[in-house]
């Protein structure tokens, strides 16, 4: 039976050597340690795949980074999966594939930068005179703060923080305009997928609502002034 002392004492030979644990534990059948000619020691579990019928060696970690006790526990967990009809190596590949798919899906979700750019493009193609101003505001004040954030993750607090930065310097009128620009940008992104003109051009933002709607507009800052002359 393998011990910490015996694993540590293993010396390399000219070929790969595998030493079985010979434990009485039925969950450790096929468990052992191997050592390469270069001296690398790794724990393994040899088993017949219940999914493919192929004889396999499952790497359980390299010694001494993985201890004998930890490797034995990993072997027991793998053997339980095998008894349930699951190949632990195939299962690990499925988990990795699912994680890669999740990462790819997450990467495909549009950022705030993409949302702003899309809206500016919409304004330009529509010949809107405000396009240049909106683009300048977004580039100067919005993108440095929120540009890399997923648009779906932008909250009303994020929007309120941006608007507060205008209020702090007394630019209340501009705060209202930026609020309007952002609200319109989110509204456009929410509807673009259903617009035949934009459906194939728009990024998937996964938006479920417009975070600007619950923010407060600066009241009474753009009231028309009394005329001095008739």
N, C-alpha and C positions, 0 to 999 in steps of 0.2 A: 504493500500500500504506500502511495506517495506521501511524503512528508515535506515540510518546508526545507528541512536539512538536505533531504535527498534531491529535491529539485535544484537547490542552490549548488549542490556538488556535481551536477551533471556536466560532463565534459564533451565537447564536440568530437566527431570522428570524420572520416572521409566522406561519409554519406549521411543523409537525413536519418535520425534515429527517433523512434516513437516508443515511449514507455507507458504501459497501461497502469491505471490506478489499482486495479484488482480489489476494489471495494466491495463489501457485501451489500451495499445499498443498491437496490434494483434500479434506482433512478440515475445511477452513475455507471451503468453498463456502457462501455465504449468510451469512457472518459480517460484522458491521459495527457501527457506532455510530450512535445517533440523538440528536438534541438537540431539546428542546421549545422553544416560544416563550419559556418562562420560564427557559431556560438549563440545564435538567436533562439530563445526558448519561448514556446507558445503552447497554451493549453488547447485541447481539441475535444470534440465529441464525435466519434464515428457512429454512423447510424444509416439505416436504409430508409430512404424517403418514402413516407406513406402516400405521397402524391405522385411520384414518378417511378418508384421502385429502384432508383439508382442508389448505390452505396456512396456516402458522402462524408467529408470531414468538415465539421463546423468549427471555425476558429473562435475561441472564447477569450482571446486576449493574450498579450505578450507579457511574460515575466521579466522583471519584477514589478512592472507597472500594475499588473493584475496579479493579486496574490492567489495562492492555492485555494484558500477558503472562498474567495469571491468567484473563482473559476468553477469550483464545485457547485456553488449555488446557481450559477448560470447554466451549468450542465443539467441540473435538476429541472430548472424551468424549461429548458429546451426539450428534455425527455418527456415532460408532461404534455407539451404541445404535440410531440410525436405520437404519444399514446392516444391523443384526441384526433389524430388523423391529419395533423398540420406539420408540414416541413418547416422548421424554424428558419432555415436559410431562405426559403421561398417567401416566408412571411416577412422577414426582414427586408427583402427586395420590394415586396408590395407596400410596406410602410414607407420606404424611401421614395418609391414611385408616387405614392399619394402625397408625400411632402413636396416633391418636385412639382406636382400638378398644382398644389395649393400656392406654392411660391410663384409659379407662372401666372396663375389666375390673379394673384395679388398684384403682380407687376403690371398686368394689363389694365388695371383699374386706373382711371384718369386722375391726374393730380390737379391741384388748384391752378397751377401754371397752364396746363392744357385747357382747363375750363376758361380761363381769362383769354387765352389766345384764340380759342374758338369763338368766343363772344365778340372779340374785336374784329375777327374775320367776318363774322355775320354783319356787323355794323358797316364795315368797309364795302362789302359786296352789295349791301342795301343802300349805299350812297349816303349814309348818315353823317351829318356834319360833326357829330359828337365823337366819331371814331378816334380821331387823333387825341382828343382830351382824355377819353377813357383809357386808351393805350398808355398815355403818359402817366396817368394816375396809377394804373395797375403796375406798370414797370417800376415806378418810383417807390410806391408805398405798400402794395399788396404782395407782390412776388417775393421781395426779400424776407417777408415775415411768414407767409403761408404758401409760397410757391411750390415747395416740395411735398406738402401735405396732401394726402388723398382728399379729393373734393368731398367725398362722402363723409369724411371724418371731421370736416370743418364744422364747428359748433357756433351757436349764437354767442357764446362767450368769446370765441376767437374774433368774430365780427365786431362785437362790442369793444374789445381791446383795441382793434384797429381804429374804430371811430373815436375812442377815448383819446388816442394820440393826437387827433385833430383838435378835439375840445381843449386839451391841455395847452395848446398854443393859440387858442382863441379862434381857430378856423372853423366856426360852427356851420357856416353856409357850405363850405367844402365837405364837411362831415356828412351833411345831408345828401349832397350830390354823390359822394362815394357810396353811401348806403344805397342810393337809388341804382347806381351802376352795378353794384354787387348783386342786389336783388334781381335786377333784370338779367344779369349773367346766369344766375342760378335758375331762374325761370326758363330761360332759353335752353339751358342744358337739360332740364327736366323734360322739355317737349321735343327736343331735336330728334330723338329716336323715332318719333311718330311722324316727322316731317319728311316726305319723300325726297326733298331737295338736300337734306342733311343726313338722312338715315345711314348712308354708307360712308359718311365722312366724319361722323362724330365718334369720339372715344366713349367707351362704356364707363360712366362715372358711378353707376350703382347708387344714384341719389334716391332718397326716400322722402325728401322734403327740401324746403328752402329755409336755411338757418337765419336768413336776414329778416324774415317776416316777424319774428318775435323780438327783434331789437327795437329800441326806441329812437324815434326821429327827434332831432333837436327842434323843439317848438318855438314859434314866434321869433325866428331869426331871419326870415326872409319876407317880412311884411312889407307891402308897398309903402313908400314914403309919401307924405303930403306934398303936393306940388306947390312950389313957392310962387309961381306965376300962373295967372289964368290963361 
